[in-house]
């Protein structure tokens, strides 16, 4: 008679899921609904900062050759097109999947695009945080993926919605982080040939001085 995993085995599996590193080989980035209409309602983070962060995330992923899946909801009616800054930062030929489902995971094309990447760890950002990022992250977790939501490349319409979304995701086993940490974790080694381009793509304001110091040592 076959038995399921023991409690110890389940606990070990859960711990490893939270402790495994993001790498350029195991990750994909999923950007959900960074659309002009939705961005106009964002109140928990300055819209300019949110645009900066999601653009930096997309550019950094491209530097590391991490695949992107990008989607919108009702782009031709309710919520408008993807913000132009993000469109300009996407790799040439990147498809944007427009859907009607509230949860991006429920759209066959989106789910199949994610499956086609062959990646286990999904770095997800969306507007709004508690719907567009949280719902597919929770669904992906239930399907056996490791979902990470970048809270500073996501936004929503009130502090209450942000707090509720974060709580629900954590209760469901979704991991939360920020855009720069996940991309630096994927870089893994500052001696990698892509490191300069990666840090330029991340465009972290606090890192300007670090770059100046580095340049001074090389002078």
C-alpha positions, 0 to 999 in steps of 0.5 A: 500500500502506497503512503503519501509523504510524511510530515517531516518530508512535507516540512523539508519540502516546504523549507527548501521551497522558501530557501532555494535561490532564484537563478537566471536558469530557474526564473521567469518574470510575469508582468500583469496589467501595468496599464495606463488606466490602472496606474492612474488609480495607484495610491500606495506608491508614487506612480513614477516610482512604480513605473521606474521599478517595473521598467527596471525589472523588465530590463534586468530580466532581459540582461540576464536572459530571463523570459518575460510573460506580459499581459493586460486586461481589456486593453482596448476598453476599460484599462487602456494600453500598457504604459509606454515606458514599459513597452519600450523596455521589453525585448524586441518581439515581446508579445503582450497577451490581452485577456478578459479573466480577472485572474491571469492564471485562468487565461489559457494563453497566459498559463501556457506561455508561463509553462512554455518557459520551463521555469519553476520560479515565477517573479510576478508584478502587477497592478493591482497588487491584491488582484493582478499580482496576488491572484495568479501568484496564489494560483501558481503556488497551488499548481506547484510553482514557486511564486515571488511577488515584487511589491515595489513593482506592483501597486494598488489603490489604497493602503488597506488593499495593499496590506490585505493583499500582502497578508493573503499572499503570505497566508497562501505561501507566496513569497514577497520581495523587491525587484532589485533583490530578486534580480541581484540574487539571479545575477549571483556573482558580481564578477559575471560579465553581465553585472555592469549592464544589470546594475545599470538596468536596475537603476537603483538611485542609492547605487549611484555613489557606489558606481562613482566609488568604483570608477574612482578606484579604476581611474 
